[in-house]
Amino acid sequence: MNRVQSTFVDASGVRIHARIVPCPAATEAPPVVVLHGFTGSTESMRGVVTALCQTRTTVSIDLVGHGCSDAPDDVASYSMESCAEQVACVIDSLSLDRPHLLGYSMGGRTALSFCAAHPERARSALLVGASAGLADPKARADRVRDDEALADEILAGGLSAFVDEWMAKPIFASQARLGEIELASARMQRMNNRPLGLAMSLRGMGTGAMTPLELNGLKVPTKFVAGSEDEKFCGIARAYAGRLPNAQCEIVATAGHAVHLENPEAFGRVARAFFDRVDSGSL
């Protein structure tokens, strides 16, 4: 792994942590900003960084309430709009010129929100198991109710019980293929988060809490990736790719929701090929 740098950026009073892995090549391709999912951190995206760092500088960000970033107690700091602007502050502070964005699940929604707000500042977006929010008002209300209950559960019952319950959800069942050692490592990483940060994240930028994005006309080159065993997000990926003017869909075999963890070699090939094609102007 290349020499790692760690830095903190003040994003409107919220201190956001970024982990930078510089590219060793004398002439490098444009950088990639890497955004993790709920309960994740820069640590959970190390495999993605490994797949990219020989030709590109990667900047992994701990989203608000996660990892080493601040976990404030005001829900406004966790809105999806605020989170996208915090990412923008990191990009500005590090003088990143139109980086690619790569986001998983919640991080994918954040990357999409950034692209919708600042399309001229994103070179492309590669999104794993991600959506643009819930357009149906009843579905949104139901999800808000469920996420509020989860947030209360985290604060009342403690982090350990919540992490065990979270990792046991059916959407993550396919991660059993990772084996006991990798699953134990993933649990440990999640346990390094703070209960308040995770609870506020659910309340502020959960799928129900976020205002659904209007993506029609979004021209940022975008690739939606889903694992073949994640039926829900395969459908979402195909639907978005079919209606956006500059979007693609890639279904990766032998993987569920977390494609980058469950089939890292295939995901690395997909990510490198997509970013290279964008940079070459062939997409």
C-alpha positions as CSV (number, residue, x, y, z in Angstrom):
1,M,0.0,0.0,0.0
2,N,1.3,3.5,-0.8
3,R,2.1,6.0,1.9
4,V,-1.1,6.9,3.6
5,Q,-2.0,10.4,4.7
6,S,-4.7,11.4,7.2
7,T,-6.3,14.8,7.4
8,F,-9.3,16.6,8.9
9,V,-11.3,19.2,7.1
10,D,-13.6,21.8,8.8
11,A,-16.9,21.6,6.8
12,S,-19.1,24.3,8.2
13,G,-18.2,23.4,11.8
14,V,-18.2,19.7,11.3
15,R,-14.8,18.1,11.3
16,I,-14.6,15.5,8.5
17,H,-11.8,12.9,8.3
18,A,-10.2,11.9,5.0
19,R,-7.7,9.1,4.3
20,I,-5.5,9.9,1.3
21,V,-3.5,7.2,-0.6
22,P,-1.2,9.0,-3.1
23,C,-0.6,7.4,-6.5
24,P,3.0,6.2,-6.9
25,A,3.1,6.8,-10.6
26,A,4.8,9.9,-12.0
27,T,1.8,10.6,-14.2
28,E,-1.4,9.6,-12.6
29,A,-5.0,9.5,-13.7
30,P,-7.6,11.7,-12.0
31,P,-8.3,10.9,-8.3
32,V,-11.2,9.0,-6.9
33,V,-13.2,10.0,-3.8
34,V,-14.4,6.9,-2.0
35,L,-17.6,6.9,0.2
36,H,-18.6,4.1,2.5
37,G,-22.0,2.8,3.5
38,F,-24.0,3.0,6.8
39,T,-22.0,1.7,9.8
40,G,-18.8,1.8,7.6
41,S,-15.8,4.0,7.5
42,T,-12.6,4.5,5.5
43,E,-11.5,1.2,7.0
44,S,-14.3,-0.7,5.3
45,M,-13.3,0.6,1.9
46,R,-9.6,-0.4,2.0
47,G,-10.2,-3.1,-0.6
48,V,-11.5,-0.6,-3.1
49,V,-8.5,1.6,-2.5
50,T,-6.2,-1.3,-3.1
51,A,-7.9,-2.0,-6.4
52,L,-7.3,1.6,-7.6
53,C,-4.3,3.1,-5.9
54,Q,-1.6,2.0,-8.3
55,T,-2.8,4.4,-11.0
56,R,-4.9,6.9,-9.0
57,T,-4.8,8.8,-5.8
58,T,-7.8,7.8,-3.6
59,V,-9.4,10.0,-1.0
60,S,-11.6,8.0,1.3
61,I,-13.9,10.0,3.6
62,D,-15.5,9.1,6.9
63,L,-19.0,10.5,6.4
64,V,-20.5,12.5,9.3
65,G,-21.2,10.4,12.3
66,H,-18.9,7.6,11.2
67,G,-15.2,6.7,11.8
68,C,-13.0,9.5,12.9
69,S,-15.3,12.3,11.7
70,D,-17.4,14.4,14.1
71,A,-20.7,13.0,15.4
72,P,-22.6,16.2,16.3
73,D,-26.0,16.0,18.1
74,D,-27.9,18.2,15.7
75,V,-29.8,16.3,13.0
76,A,-29.3,19.1,10.4
77,S,-25.6,18.2,10.1
78,Y,-26.7,14.8,8.9
79,S,-29.1,15.8,6.2
80,M,-28.1,14.4,2.8
81,E,-27.7,18.0,1.5
82,S,-25.3,18.8,4.4
83,C,-23.4,15.5,3.8
84,A,-23.0,16.3,0.1
85,E,-21.7,19.8,1.0
86,Q,-19.2,18.2,3.5
87,V,-17.9,16.1,0.7
88,A,-17.6,19.2,-1.4
89,C,-15.6,20.9,1.4
90,V,-13.1,18.0,1.5
91,I,-12.8,18.1,-2.3
92,D,-12.1,21.9,-2.2
93,S,-9.7,21.7,0.8
94,L,-7.6,19.0,-1.0
95,S,-7.8,20.9,-4.4
96,L,-9.2,17.9,-6.2
97,D,-10.0,18.8,-9.8
98,R,-13.2,17.1,-10.9
99,P,-12.6,13.7,-9.2
100,H,-14.4,10.5,-9.9
101,L,-16.8,9.5,-7.1
102,L,-17.2,5.9,-5.9
103,G,-19.9,5.2,-3.3
104,Y,-21.5,2.2,-1.7
105,S,-25.1,2.2,-0.4
106,M,-25.4,5.3,1.8
107,G,-22.2,6.5,0.2
108,G,-23.7,6.0,-3.2
109,R,-26.7,8.1,-2.3
110,T,-24.2,10.8,-1.1
111,A,-22.3,10.6,-4.3
112,L,-25.5,10.9,-6.3
113,S,-26.5,13.9,-4.2
114,F,-23.2,15.6,-4.8
115,C,-23.5,15.0,-8.6
116,A,-27.0,16.4,-8.6
117,A,-26.0,19.5,-6.7
118,H,-22.6,20.0,-8.4
119,P,-22.6,18.2,-11.8
120,E,-19.8,20.3,-13.1
121,R,-17.5,19.2,-10.2
122,A,-17.7,15.5,-10.7
123,R,-15.9,13.6,-13.5
124,S,-18.0,10.5,-13.0
125,A,-19.8,8.4,-10.4
126,L,-19.7,4.7,-9.8
127,L,-22.4,3.6,-7.4
128,V,-22.7,0.2,-5.7
129,G,-26.1,-0.9,-4.3
130,A,-27.4,2.7,-4.3
131,S,-30.6,4.5,-4.9
132,A,-31.7,8.1,-5.3
133,G,-34.1,7.9,-2.4
134,L,-37.8,6.9,-2.2
135,A,-40.2,8.7,-4.5
136,D,-43.4,7.1,-3.0
137,P,-44.6,9.2,0.0
138,K,-45.9,6.1,1.9
139,A,-42.7,4.2,1.4
140,R,-40.7,7.2,2.7
141,A,-42.9,7.5,5.7
142,D,-42.6,3.8,6.5
143,R,-38.9,3.9,6.1
144,V,-38.6,7.0,8.4
145,R,-40.6,5.1,11.0
146,D,-38.4,2.1,10.8
147,D,-35.2,4.1,10.9
148,E,-36.4,6.2,13.9
149,A,-37.0,2.9,15.7
150,L,-33.6,1.7,14.8
151,A,-32.0,4.9,16.0
152,D,-33.8,4.6,19.3
153,E,-32.7,1.0,19.5
154,I,-29.0,1.9,19.0
155,L,-29.2,4.5,21.8
156,A,-31.1,2.4,24.2
157,G,-29.7,-1.1,23.6
158,G,-26.1,-0.2,22.8
159,L,-23.8,-0.6,19.8
160,S,-22.9,-4.3,20.2
161,A,-26.5,-5.6,20.0
162,F,-27.3,-3.3,17.1
163,V,-24.3,-4.3,15.0
164,D,-25.2,-8.0,15.5
165,E,-28.8,-7.3,14.4
166,W,-27.6,-5.2,11.5
167,M,-25.2,-7.8,10.2
168,A,-27.9,-10.5,10.4
169,K,-30.3,-8.7,8.0
170,P,-31.2,-10.7,4.9
171,I,-29.6,-8.1,2.6
172,F,-26.2,-9.1,4.0
173,A,-26.8,-12.9,4.1
174,S,-24.6,-13.4,1.0
175,Q,-21.6,-12.1,3.0
176,A,-21.4,-15.4,4.7
177,R,-19.1,-16.3,1.8
178,L,-16.5,-14.0,3.3
179,G,-15.8,-16.4,6.1
180,E,-15.6,-16.0,9.9
181,I,-12.4,-14.1,10.0
182,E,-13.5,-11.4,7.5
183,L,-16.9,-11.1,9.2
184,A,-15.3,-10.7,12.6
185,S,-13.1,-8.0,11.1
186,A,-16.1,-6.2,9.6
187,R,-17.9,-6.4,13.0
188,M,-14.9,-4.9,14.7
189,Q,-14.8,-2.0,12.2
190,R,-18.5,-1.3,12.8
191,M,-17.9,-1.3,16.5
192,N,-15.5,1.5,16.2
193,N,-18.4,3.8,15.3
194,R,-20.3,5.8,18.0
195,P,-24.0,5.1,18.9
196,L,-24.9,8.7,18.6
197,G,-23.4,9.1,15.2
198,L,-25.1,6.1,13.7
199,A,-28.5,7.0,15.3
200,M,-28.3,10.6,14.0
201,S,-27.2,9.3,10.6
202,L,-30.4,7.2,10.3
203,R,-32.5,10.2,11.3
204,G,-30.8,12.7,9.0
205,M,-29.7,10.9,5.9
206,G,-31.5,7.5,5.9
207,T,-33.2,6.5,2.7
208,G,-36.6,7.8,4.0
209,A,-35.2,11.0,5.5
210,M,-33.5,12.2,2.4
211,T,-35.4,14.2,-0.2
212,P,-35.6,11.9,-3.3
213,L,-33.3,13.1,-6.0
214,E,-34.6,14.2,-9.4
215,L,-32.0,12.6,-11.7
216,N,-33.6,13.1,-15.1
217,G,-31.1,15.0,-17.3
218,L,-28.1,14.2,-15.1
219,K,-25.2,14.1,-17.6
220,V,-22.4,13.0,-15.2
221,P,-21.1,9.7,-16.6
222,T,-22.6,7.2,-14.1
223,K,-22.4,3.4,-13.6
224,F,-24.8,1.6,-11.3
225,V,-23.4,-1.6,-10.0
226,A,-25.3,-4.4,-8.2
227,G,-24.6,-8.0,-7.2
228,S,-26.5,-10.7,-9.0
229,E,-27.8,-12.0,-5.7
230,D,-29.2,-8.5,-4.7
231,E,-32.5,-8.7,-6.6
232,K,-33.8,-5.3,-5.3
233,F,-30.8,-3.3,-6.3
234,C,-30.4,-5.1,-9.6
235,G,-33.8,-3.8,-10.5
236,I,-32.9,-0.3,-9.3
237,A,-29.6,-0.3,-11.2
238,R,-31.3,-1.4,-14.5
239,A,-34.1,1.2,-14.1
240,Y,-31.7,4.1,-13.5
241,A,-29.4,3.1,-16.4
242,G,-32.4,2.9,-18.7
243,R,-33.6,6.4,-18.1
244,L,-30.5,8.5,-17.5
245,P,-28.7,9.9,-20.6
246,N,-25.2,9.0,-19.6
247,A,-25.6,6.0,-17.3
248,Q,-24.7,2.3,-17.5
249,C,-25.6,-0.8,-15.4
250,E,-23.3,-3.6,-14.4
251,I,-24.5,-6.8,-12.7
252,V,-21.6,-8.6,-11.0
253,A,-21.9,-12.4,-10.5
254,T,-21.3,-14.1,-7.2
255,A,-22.1,-11.1,-5.1
256,G,-24.9,-9.6,-3.1
257,H,-25.3,-6.0,-1.8
258,A,-21.7,-5.3,-1.0
259,V,-20.2,-6.2,-4.4
260,H,-16.8,-4.7,-3.5
261,L,-16.4,-7.0,-0.6
262,E,-18.0,-10.2,-1.9
263,N,-16.3,-10.2,-5.4
264,P,-13.4,-7.7,-5.1
265,E,-11.5,-8.9,-8.1
266,A,-14.5,-8.5,-10.5
267,F,-15.4,-5.2,-8.9
268,G,-11.9,-3.9,-9.3
269,R,-11.9,-4.7,-13.0
270,V,-15.3,-3.0,-13.4
271,A,-14.2,0.2,-11.5
272,R,-10.8,0.5,-13.3
273,A,-12.4,0.0,-16.7
274,F,-15.2,2.5,-16.1
275,F,-12.9,5.3,-14.8
276,D,-10.4,4.6,-17.7
277,R,-13.1,4.9,-20.3
278,V,-14.4,8.1,-18.8
279,D,-10.9,9.6,-18.8
280,S,-10.2,8.6,-22.4
281,G,-13.4,10.1,-23.5
282,S,-14.7,6.8,-24.9
283,L,-17.8,6.8,-22.7
